[in-house]
Amino acid sequence: MELTRRNLMLLCAGSFGASVLGLPAFAAKIDDAMTAFTGGAPVGDGDLTLTAPEIAENGATVPIQISAPGALAIALFSDGNPEPKMAQFTFGPLNPTQFASTRVRLQQTQNVFALAKMADGSFVQATANVKVTIGGCGG
C-alpha cells in the first residue's frame, strides 16, 4: 500500500473512530468486574472507609487504605485501568481489624471504588476520585 495523503487521512480517521468506540468498553469492563464480585446483589452505602489522596503527584505509587468493620472481603476497582480489578483482600476469623493498606498504579485521573462483602451477605461501596498529576507539579 502506498502511503498517500488520502490513505493517511483514512488511517487517521479509522484510528480515531476505533479509539472513540473503545471508550465505553472500560465502563462495561468495570461493571462486569464489580458484578462478578457481588454476584449481581444490590450495593448500598455503609461502614466502609476508602482513604486515597485527592492529588497523586506520582501515579506509580498511590497509597490506598480501606477499612470495613465486619467485612469478609474487600475488592478495589478503578475505572481508568484496562483491567479494572486492582486487588482483593479476604479476612478470616483471626483478623481482628478488617483493614488493608496498599499502593496502586494509576496512569491518569480516575475514580477508585472499594466494594466490601459484609458478614450478613450485603455489599457496601465507597468511591474516591484521584487526580494524577504529571511530573509531580501538584496542579
Sine and cosine of phi, psi and omega as CSV:
sin_phi,cos_phi,sin_psi,cos_psi,sin_omega,cos_omega
0.00,0.00,0.77,-0.63,0.03,-1.00
-0.99,0.11,0.72,-0.70,-0.03,-1.00
-1.00,0.04,1.00,-0.05,0.06,-1.00
-0.98,-0.18,0.12,-0.99,0.01,-1.00
-0.88,0.47,-0.62,0.78,0.00,-1.00
-0.91,0.41,-0.70,0.72,0.02,-1.00
-0.91,0.42,-0.61,0.79,0.04,-1.00
-0.90,0.43,-0.67,0.74,0.04,-1.00
-0.89,0.45,-0.66,0.75,0.03,-1.00
-0.91,0.42,-0.65,0.76,0.02,-1.00
-0.90,0.43,-0.68,0.73,0.02,-1.00
-0.91,0.41,-0.67,0.74,0.01,-1.00
-0.90,0.43,-0.65,0.76,0.03,-1.00
-0.91,0.41,-0.65,0.76,0.02,-1.00
-0.91,0.42,-0.67,0.74,0.02,-1.00
-0.90,0.44,-0.70,0.72,0.01,-1.00
-0.89,0.46,-0.65,0.76,0.02,-1.00
-0.92,0.40,-0.61,0.79,0.00,-1.00
-0.94,0.34,-0.61,0.79,0.01,-1.00
-0.93,0.37,-0.66,0.76,0.01,-1.00
-0.94,0.33,-0.39,0.92,-0.01,-1.00
-0.99,0.17,-0.29,0.96,-0.03,-1.00
-0.88,0.48,-0.68,0.73,0.02,-1.00
-0.91,0.42,-0.27,0.96,0.01,-1.00
-0.91,0.42,-0.58,0.82,0.04,-1.00
-0.89,0.45,-0.66,0.75,0.01,-1.00
-0.90,0.43,-0.65,0.76,0.02,-1.00
-0.92,0.38,-0.61,0.79,-0.01,-1.00
-0.91,0.41,-0.66,0.75,-0.01,-1.00
-0.94,0.34,-0.62,0.79,0.06,-1.00
-0.89,0.46,-0.67,0.74,0.03,-1.00
-0.90,0.43,-0.67,0.75,-0.01,-1.00
-0.92,0.40,-0.66,0.75,0.02,-1.00
-0.93,0.36,-0.61,0.79,0.05,-1.00
-0.91,0.41,-0.60,0.80,0.05,-1.00
-0.89,0.45,-0.60,0.80,0.02,-1.00
-0.94,0.33,-0.66,0.75,-0.06,-1.00
-1.00,0.04,-0.24,0.97,-0.06,-1.00
0.94,0.35,0.35,0.94,0.01,-1.00
1.00,0.07,0.06,1.00,0.01,-1.00
-0.95,0.31,0.46,-0.89,0.04,-1.00
-0.92,0.39,0.52,-0.85,-0.03,-1.00
-0.91,-0.42,0.74,-0.67,0.01,-1.00
-0.84,-0.54,-0.15,-0.99,0.07,-1.00
-0.98,-0.20,0.55,-0.83,-0.01,-1.00
-0.23,-0.97,-0.48,-0.88,-0.09,-1.00
-1.00,0.08,0.93,0.38,0.05,-1.00
-0.78,-0.63,0.82,-0.57,-0.02,-1.00
-0.92,-0.40,0.84,-0.55,0.06,-1.00
-0.91,-0.42,0.89,-0.46,0.00,-1.00
-0.93,-0.37,0.89,-0.46,0.01,-1.00
-0.61,-0.79,0.48,-0.87,0.01,-1.00
-0.94,0.35,0.57,-0.82,0.08,-1.00
-0.93,0.37,-0.63,0.78,0.03,-1.00
-0.82,-0.57,0.84,-0.54,0.05,-1.00
-0.96,-0.27,0.92,-0.39,-0.02,-1.00
-0.98,0.21,-0.32,0.95,0.08,-1.00
-0.77,-0.64,0.97,-0.23,-0.03,-1.00
-0.92,0.39,-0.22,0.98,-0.01,-1.00
-0.97,0.25,-0.41,0.91,-0.01,-1.00
-0.64,-0.76,0.99,0.12,0.01,-1.00
-0.99,-0.13,0.88,-0.47,-0.02,-1.00
-0.97,0.23,0.72,-0.70,0.01,-1.00
-0.77,-0.64,0.71,-0.71,0.10,-0.99
-0.80,-0.60,0.67,-0.74,0.02,-1.00
-0.73,-0.69,0.61,-0.79,-0.01,-1.00
-0.56,-0.83,0.74,-0.67,0.03,-1.00
-0.51,-0.86,1.00,-0.06,0.02,-1.00
-0.85,0.53,0.79,-0.62,-0.01,-1.00
1.00,0.01,0.12,0.99,-0.02,-1.00
-1.00,0.10,0.56,-0.83,0.12,-0.99
-1.00,-0.04,-0.54,0.84,-0.01,-1.00
-0.43,-0.90,0.52,-0.85,0.07,-1.00
-0.74,-0.67,0.71,-0.71,0.04,-1.00
-0.85,-0.53,0.60,-0.80,0.04,-1.00
-0.95,-0.31,0.71,-0.71,0.02,-1.00
-0.74,-0.68,0.40,-0.92,0.13,-0.99
-0.66,-0.75,0.57,-0.82,-0.06,-1.00
-1.00,-0.01,0.01,1.00,0.00,-1.00
-0.93,-0.37,-0.02,1.00,0.01,-1.00
-1.00,-0.06,0.53,-0.85,0.06,-1.00
-0.88,0.48,-0.55,0.83,0.09,-1.00
-0.93,-0.37,0.96,-0.28,-0.19,-0.98
-0.93,0.37,-0.53,0.85,-0.03,-1.00
-0.99,0.16,0.90,-0.44,-0.06,-1.00
-1.00,-0.07,-0.60,0.80,-0.07,-1.00
-0.30,-0.95,0.40,-0.92,0.13,-0.99
-0.63,-0.77,0.72,-0.70,0.01,-1.00
-0.88,-0.48,0.77,-0.64,0.04,-1.00
-0.91,-0.41,0.75,-0.67,-0.07,-1.00
-0.94,-0.34,0.74,-0.68,0.04,-1.00
-0.98,-0.18,-0.04,-1.00,-0.04,-1.00
-0.93,0.37,-0.32,0.95,0.00,-1.00
-1.00,0.03,-0.05,1.00,0.04,-1.00
-1.00,-0.08,0.94,-0.34,-0.10,-1.00
-0.99,0.14,-0.21,0.98,-0.18,-0.98
-0.93,-0.38,-0.41,0.91,-0.11,-0.99
0.78,0.63,0.80,0.61,-0.02,-1.00
-0.77,-0.63,0.63,-0.78,0.07,-1.00
-0.61,-0.79,0.50,-0.86,0.03,-1.00
-0.69,-0.72,0.70,-0.72,-0.02,-1.00
-0.46,-0.89,0.08,-1.00,0.12,-0.99
-0.83,-0.55,0.67,-0.74,-0.01,-1.00
-0.82,-0.58,0.28,-0.96,0.03,-1.00
-0.96,-0.28,0.82,-0.57,0.06,-1.00
-0.82,-0.57,0.87,-0.50,-0.06,-1.00
-0.98,0.20,-0.46,0.89,-0.08,-1.00
-0.57,-0.82,0.14,-0.99,0.06,-1.00
-0.89,0.45,0.75,-0.66,-0.06,-1.00
-0.29,-0.96,0.17,-0.98,0.06,-1.00
-1.00,-0.01,0.64,-0.77,0.09,-1.00
-0.91,-0.41,0.76,-0.65,-0.02,-1.00
-0.90,-0.43,0.62,-0.78,0.14,-0.99
-0.86,-0.52,0.77,-0.63,0.08,-1.00
-0.89,-0.46,0.72,-0.70,0.00,-1.00
-0.84,-0.54,0.72,-0.69,0.14,-0.99
-1.00,-0.07,0.89,-0.46,-0.06,-1.00
-1.00,0.06,0.23,-0.97,-0.05,-1.00
-0.89,0.46,-0.47,0.88,0.00,-1.00
-0.99,0.10,0.05,1.00,0.03,-1.00
1.00,-0.06,-0.10,1.00,0.03,-1.00
-0.99,0.13,0.22,-0.98,0.01,-1.00
-0.82,-0.58,0.67,-0.75,0.06,-1.00
-0.81,-0.58,0.40,-0.91,-0.08,-1.00
-0.72,-0.69,0.54,-0.84,0.15,-0.99
-0.68,-0.73,0.52,-0.85,-0.06,-1.00
-0.74,-0.68,0.58,-0.82,0.10,-0.99
-0.65,-0.76,0.65,-0.76,0.09,-1.00
-0.99,-0.16,0.80,-0.60,-0.01,-1.00
-0.91,-0.42,0.86,-0.50,0.05,-1.00
-1.00,-0.04,0.88,-0.48,0.01,-1.00
-0.99,-0.12,0.85,-0.52,0.02,-1.00
-0.99,-0.10,0.38,-0.93,-0.02,-1.00
-0.98,-0.18,0.78,-0.62,0.07,-1.00
0.98,0.18,0.12,0.99,0.06,-1.00
0.94,0.34,0.48,0.88,-0.03,-1.00
-0.99,0.13,-0.30,0.95,0.04,-1.00
0.96,0.28,0.28,0.96,-0.01,-1.00
-0.54,-0.84,0.00,0.00,0.00,0.00
